[in-house]
Amino acid sequence: MDKKIRVGILFGGKSAEHEVSLQSAKNVYEALDREKFEPVLIGIDKSGRWLLNDKTRFLLNADDPKHISLNQDSRAVALTPQSGGLISGLADRRDEGAVDVVFPILHGPFGEDGTVQGLLKLADVPFVGTGVLASAAGMDKDVMKRLLRDGGVPIGRFAVIRSHESPPDYKTVTEKLGSPLFIKPSNMGSSVGISKAHSEEEYHAGLKEAFLYDRKIILEEFIQGRELECAVLGNEEPAASVPGEVISTHEFYSYNAKYLDENGAALEIPARLPPSVTAQVQSLAVKTYQVLDCEGLSRVDFFLRENGQLLVNEINTMPGFTRISMYPKLWEATGISYTDLITRLIDLAIARYEKERNLKTDYERGV
């Protein structure tokens, strides 16, 4: 029997999406094909400590999304460079073995923004998902939108405000973007810190809220239309899933609607679309993925206006893997089970790593 591949499931993290990551990790751990893979659970607490978790009780209140937490009664661990080895204990430096590949099921800053991806590249360990550049660009809504715009991808109107700048007055903003408008931290996901402003009072309250999470915020026009999402999978030849539609029962598709309220949104998969529109969504999802140089996986979110215009809202380079998350549900409807999806993602990570290993890193000088 072939040796099982040791998969480091890296989860938790320092971002405001810590609890979402815990839910995602729980599902990935439970669905991992045990015939092929051996899971190694590495939780990151909110202070940034890496903990090697006991498989029997790595989460507390695991079935309660509102109170789920990381079990911190675990050994601190560090990843050693150039080996993928795990070392615990500062004094005895206990060897915990090496991981063959890492699944960084981390959402938001310090996980989805290229920071962990850079660390894993330095450690010379294959990892699931996009690389440093695409992760960073996909996390920053300002940079992402500018790259998509220059790449010929249709997007909505937006403006950017930095914390050291005086924000434009409400009248100036609404003349450019209309009302209502969305206010978002530029580097945050899962609708954290996002508000919808219908008035000057809500506008200033929204600025204050968003600046709690980032030094740069983005203002977006409100786009009246259907909210569609499409999953993308692959490296050099990515494929798109069937599109799905989010029908939110909240004011907008908020954090609570996504992760806490099981009735917060209806997910219609596949979305009821004419075949031509389905094909357009899939084509534009793949184009968005390639413009941002993504690999592994991403989810692309769209607005479909009544006049048929399709606009890309954003890309999520490490979408949620919770039991109510859209990404795995889209692939399941396309014909790939949750377990097979995880296996494909790990295979893609290893394939990319093997190709990158063959690239030259030293310049051979002529004589």
Buried (B, 14 or more C-beta within 10 A) or exposed (E): EEEBBBBBBBBBBBBBBBBBBBBBBBBBBEBBBEEBBBBBBBBBBBEEBBBBBEEEEBBBEBEEBEEBBBBBEBBBBBBBEEEBBBBBEEEEEEEBEBBBBBBBBBBBBBBBBBBBBBBBBEBEBBBBBBBBBBBBBBBBBBBBBBBBBEEEBBBBBBBBBEEEEEBBEBEEBBEEBEBBBBBBBBBBBBBBBBBBBEEBEBBBBBBEBBBEBBEBBBBBBBBEBBBBBBBBBBBEEBBBBBBBBBEBEBEBBBBBBBBBBEEBBEBBBBBEBEEEBBEBBBEBBBBBBBBBBBBBBBBBBBBBEEEEEBBBBBBBBBBBBBBBBBBBBBBBBBEBEBBBBBBBBBBBBBBBBEEEEEEEEEEEEEE
